[in-house]
């Protein structure tokens, strides 16, 4: 196999992520050519309405997955946090490359604890809103849509004086393209705001075993364990983008720690479990059952 078609969204972040995987593949497999194929998704076409109103999790992947099933592309690169917990029949995720920073960050003039009372913070994520409101109930939280540079610009032009909340991974991957200087990026600890399951992990999705074999060469075993725990957790919650739930697995020395948070009935509920690496998926499911119970 000498030529692969990689399906990707056209945002700056999606293109940066996809080109990085394409470059890694061509370095790993001599003579391989990877062609980027741009695909517009529902989430790209509608950047005004809240995600929950236009389909929730999946609005950034549905059209790309259909192109895979139709044989128009050979594989796709997604931000794994945007993917539903269940894949369409016939598609698979390969072992993911190493995870980057899973945390959220407040992009603004000040870190969260120093933001002036009454200021407005922009985030389209109910998960982020409920966790940050528990820390700073004196702030106002409003939805914000658009790609990373667009959201940063909305803070800079005064739409959200307190700042906007984004994933550290996207800011890191875009570098200067994100529109924020290093001193304007204030990471939030997992204790402050537990991230979305699989945030910071890239999802490599394909249909054919021969393509999966090529992609698995990029896989990182530790990240695979994290992915298994966090996707099992999301699936057990019945989760999509409308569910205000965070989940994070951290692996070290053959052990894995899983933390989960869920907002329901006006309260934040938390769970923390530890176990062996080969229990990763079961830890995620147990955490979900604990939170739902």
C-alpha positions as CSV (number, residue, x, y, z in Angstrom):
1,X,0.0,0.0,0.0
2,X,1.7,3.2,-1.2
3,X,-1.1,5.8,-1.1
4,X,-3.5,6.6,1.7
5,X,-6.3,9.2,1.7
6,X,-6.7,10.9,5.1
7,X,-10.1,12.5,5.8
8,X,-10.0,15.6,8.0
9,X,-11.9,18.7,8.8
10,X,-10.6,21.9,7.4
11,X,-10.0,23.9,10.7
12,X,-6.5,25.0,11.5
13,X,-6.4,22.5,14.4
14,X,-7.7,19.6,12.4
15,X,-5.3,20.2,9.6
16,X,-2.4,20.5,12.0
17,X,-3.3,17.3,13.7
18,X,-3.8,15.4,10.4
19,X,-0.6,16.7,8.8
20,X,1.3,15.6,11.9
21,X,0.0,12.1,11.6
22,X,0.6,12.1,7.8
23,X,4.2,13.1,8.4
24,X,4.7,10.5,11.1
25,X,3.4,7.8,8.8
26,X,5.6,8.7,5.9
27,X,8.6,8.7,8.2
28,X,7.6,5.3,9.5
29,X,6.8,3.7,6.1
30,X,9.3,4.5,3.4
31,X,7.6,5.4,0.1
32,X,4.2,5.9,1.5
33,X,2.2,8.9,0.3
34,X,-0.6,10.4,2.5
35,X,-3.1,12.7,0.8
36,X,-5.3,15.0,3.0
37,X,-9.0,15.0,1.9
38,X,-11.0,17.9,3.4
39,X,-14.5,17.1,4.6
40,X,-17.1,19.6,6.0
41,X,-19.1,18.3,9.0
42,X,-22.3,19.4,10.5
43,X,-20.3,21.0,13.3
44,X,-18.3,23.0,10.8
45,X,-21.3,24.2,8.9
46,X,-23.2,25.4,12.0
47,X,-21.0,27.4,14.3
48,X,-23.7,29.4,16.0
49,X,-26.0,27.0,17.8
50,X,-25.0,25.1,20.9
51,X,-23.6,21.6,20.1
52,X,-26.4,19.9,22.1
53,X,-29.0,21.5,19.8
54,X,-27.4,20.2,16.6
55,X,-26.6,16.7,17.5
56,X,-24.1,16.7,20.4
57,X,-21.1,14.4,20.1
58,X,-20.7,13.2,16.6
59,X,-21.4,16.5,14.8
60,X,-17.7,16.7,13.9
61,X,-17.3,13.1,12.8
62,X,-20.5,11.8,11.1
63,X,-19.7,12.9,7.5
64,X,-16.1,11.7,7.8
65,X,-17.2,8.3,9.0
66,X,-19.6,8.1,6.1
67,X,-16.8,8.8,3.7
68,X,-14.8,5.9,5.4
69,X,-17.8,3.6,4.9
70,X,-18.2,4.7,1.3
71,X,-14.5,4.0,0.6
72,X,-13.8,7.7,-0.3
73,X,-11.0,7.9,2.3
74,X,-8.8,5.3,3.9
75,X,-8.6,6.6,7.4
76,X,-9.4,9.7,9.5
77,X,-7.9,11.7,12.3
78,X,-10.2,13.0,15.0
79,X,-9.9,14.7,18.3
80,X,-11.0,11.6,20.2
81,X,-13.0,13.6,22.7
82,X,-15.4,14.6,19.9
83,X,-16.2,11.0,19.0
84,X,-19.3,9.1,20.3
85,X,-18.6,6.2,22.5
86,X,-19.9,3.7,20.0
87,X,-18.6,3.5,16.4
88,X,-20.6,2.6,13.3
89,X,-20.4,-1.1,12.4
90,X,-17.4,-1.7,10.1
91,X,-15.2,1.0,11.6
92,X,-12.4,0.7,14.2
93,X,-10.0,2.8,16.2
94,X,-6.4,1.9,16.1
95,X,-3.9,2.3,18.9
96,X,-3.6,6.1,19.4
97,X,-0.3,8.1,19.4
98,X,1.0,9.5,22.6
99,X,-1.4,11.8,24.5
100,X,-0.6,15.5,25.0
101,X,-1.7,17.7,27.9
102,X,-5.2,16.6,28.8
103,X,-6.1,19.7,30.9
104,X,-8.4,22.6,30.1
105,X,-7.0,26.1,30.2
106,X,-8.5,29.6,30.7
107,X,-7.2,31.9,28.0
108,X,-7.4,35.5,29.3
109,X,-5.6,38.2,31.1
110,X,-5.7,36.4,34.5
111,X,-5.9,32.9,36.0
112,X,-9.3,31.8,37.2
113,X,-8.8,32.8,40.8
114,X,-7.9,36.4,39.8
115,X,-10.7,37.1,37.4
116,X,-12.8,40.0,38.5
117,X,-16.2,39.1,40.0
118,X,-19.1,39.4,37.6
119,X,-16.9,38.9,34.5
120,X,-18.2,36.6,31.7
121,X,-16.3,33.5,30.7
122,X,-16.9,31.8,27.4
123,X,-17.2,28.0,27.1
124,X,-19.7,25.9,25.1
125,X,-19.2,22.9,27.4
126,X,-21.7,22.3,30.2
127,X,-19.0,20.0,31.8
128,X,-16.7,23.0,32.1
129,X,-19.4,25.4,33.2
130,X,-20.7,23.4,36.2
131,X,-17.2,22.6,37.5
132,X,-16.0,26.2,37.2
133,X,-19.2,27.6,38.7
134,X,-18.5,25.4,41.7
135,X,-15.2,27.3,42.1
136,X,-16.3,30.7,41.0
137,X,-20.1,31.1,41.4
138,X,-19.6,34.9,41.1
139,X,-18.7,34.7,37.4
140,X,-21.1,34.5,34.4
141,X,-20.7,31.6,32.0
142,X,-21.9,31.8,28.4
143,X,-21.7,29.5,25.3
144,X,-19.0,30.3,22.7
145,X,-18.6,28.5,19.3
146,X,-16.0,28.6,16.6
147,X,-12.5,27.3,16.1
148,X,-9.7,27.9,18.5
149,X,-8.3,31.2,17.0
150,X,-11.9,32.5,16.7
151,X,-12.7,31.9,20.3
152,X,-9.4,33.4,21.5
153,X,-10.2,36.5,19.4
154,X,-13.7,36.8,21.0
155,X,-12.0,37.2,24.3
156,X,-9.5,39.6,23.0
157,X,-12.2,41.8,21.4
158,X,-14.1,42.0,24.7
159,X,-17.0,39.5,24.2
160,X,-15.8,37.5,27.1
161,X,-13.8,39.7,29.5
162,X,-13.0,36.9,31.9
163,X,-11.5,34.7,29.2
164,X,-12.4,31.6,27.2
165,X,-11.9,28.0,28.2
166,X,-10.1,25.7,25.7
167,X,-8.3,22.4,25.7
168,X,-4.6,22.7,26.4
169,X,-4.0,20.1,23.7
170,X,-5.4,22.3,20.9
171,X,-3.5,25.3,22.1
172,X,-0.3,23.3,22.3
173,X,-0.7,21.7,18.8
174,X,-1.5,25.1,17.2
175,X,1.3,27.0,18.9
176,X,1.3,30.6,17.7
177,X,-1.6,29.9,15.4
178,X,-3.9,29.7,18.4
179,X,-3.8,33.4,18.8
180,X,-2.8,33.4,22.5
181,X,0.6,34.3,24.0
182,X,2.1,31.9,26.5
183,X,1.4,34.2,29.4
184,X,-2.3,34.4,28.4
185,X,-2.8,30.6,28.8
186,X,-3.7,29.5,32.3
187,X,-4.0,25.7,32.7
188,X,-6.7,24.4,35.0
189,X,-5.7,21.5,37.2
190,X,-7.7,18.3,37.1
191,X,-8.9,19.1,40.6
192,X,-10.3,22.4,39.3
193,X,-11.8,21.1,36.1
194,X,-11.7,17.4,35.2
195,X,-11.3,17.2,31.4
196,X,-13.6,15.6,28.8
197,X,-12.9,11.8,28.4
198,X,-10.1,11.3,25.9
199,X,-9.2,15.0,25.7
200,X,-5.6,15.3,24.3
201,X,-5.8,12.0,22.5
202,X,-6.1,11.6,18.7
203,X,-8.5,9.0,17.3
204,X,-7.2,7.2,14.2
205,X,-10.2,5.5,12.6
206,X,-10.3,3.2,9.6
207,X,-12.2,0.3,8.1
208,X,-9.7,-2.0,6.5
209,X,-7.3,-4.3,8.5
210,X,-4.4,-3.5,6.2
211,X,-4.7,0.2,7.0
212,X,-5.1,-0.5,10.7
213,X,-1.8,-2.4,10.6
214,X,0.0,0.7,9.2
215,X,-1.6,3.0,11.7
216,X,-0.9,0.8,14.7
217,X,2.8,1.5,14.2
218,X,2.1,5.0,15.7
219,X,0.4,3.6,18.8
220,X,1.5,4.3,22.4
221,X,0.6,1.5,24.8
222,X,0.1,3.9,27.8
223,X,-2.3,6.1,25.9
224,X,-4.2,3.0,24.7
225,X,-4.9,2.0,28.3
226,X,-6.1,5.6,29.0
227,X,-8.3,5.5,25.9
228,X,-9.9,2.2,26.9
229,X,-10.7,3.4,30.4
230,X,-12.2,6.7,29.4
231,X,-14.2,5.4,26.4
232,X,-15.6,2.6,28.6
233,X,-16.6,5.2,31.2
234,X,-18.3,7.4,28.6
235,X,-20.1,4.4,27.1
236,X,-21.3,3.2,30.5
237,X,-22.7,6.7,31.2
238,X,-24.5,6.6,27.9
239,X,-22.6,9.8,27.2
240,X,-22.5,12.4,24.5
241,X,-21.7,16.1,24.4
242,X,-24.9,16.9,26.3
243,X,-23.8,15.0,29.4
244,X,-21.8,17.1,31.9
245,X,-19.2,14.5,32.8
246,X,-15.5,14.6,33.0
247,X,-13.1,11.6,33.2
248,X,-9.4,11.1,33.3
249,X,-7.2,8.0,33.5
250,X,-3.5,8.3,34.5
251,X,-1.2,5.3,34.1
252,X,2.1,4.7,35.9
253,X,4.1,1.6,36.7
254,X,1.5,-0.9,35.6
255,X,-1.2,0.8,37.7
256,X,-4.0,3.1,36.5
257,X,-5.9,5.8,38.4
258,X,-9.3,6.9,37.2
259,X,-11.2,10.0,38.3
260,X,-14.7,10.9,37.2
261,X,-17.1,13.7,37.8
262,X,-20.8,14.0,36.9
263,X,-23.3,16.8,37.4
264,X,-26.8,15.7,38.1
265,X,-29.7,16.9,40.2
266,X,-27.9,20.2,40.7
267,X,-24.9,18.6,42.3
268,X,-21.4,17.5,41.3
269,X,-20.6,13.9,42.1
270,X,-17.0,12.5,42.1
271,X,-15.4,9.1,41.9
272,X,-11.8,7.8,42.1
273,X,-10.6,4.3,41.6
274,X,-7.3,2.6,41.1
275,X,-6.3,-0.8,39.6
276,X,-3.9,-2.7,37.4
277,X,-3.5,-1.6,33.7
278,X,-5.4,-4.6,32.4
279,X,-8.4,-3.4,34.5
280,X,-8.5,-0.1,32.6
281,X,-11.9,-0.5,30.9
282,X,-13.5,-2.0,33.9
283,X,-12.3,0.9,36.1
284,X,-14.0,3.3,33.8
285,X,-17.2,1.3,33.8
286,X,-17.1,1.0,37.7
287,X,-16.6,4.7,38.0
288,X,-19.6,5.4,35.8
289,X,-21.8,3.0,37.8
290,X,-20.7,4.6,41.0
291,X,-21.6,8.1,39.8
292,X,-24.9,7.0,38.3
293,X,-25.8,5.1,41.6
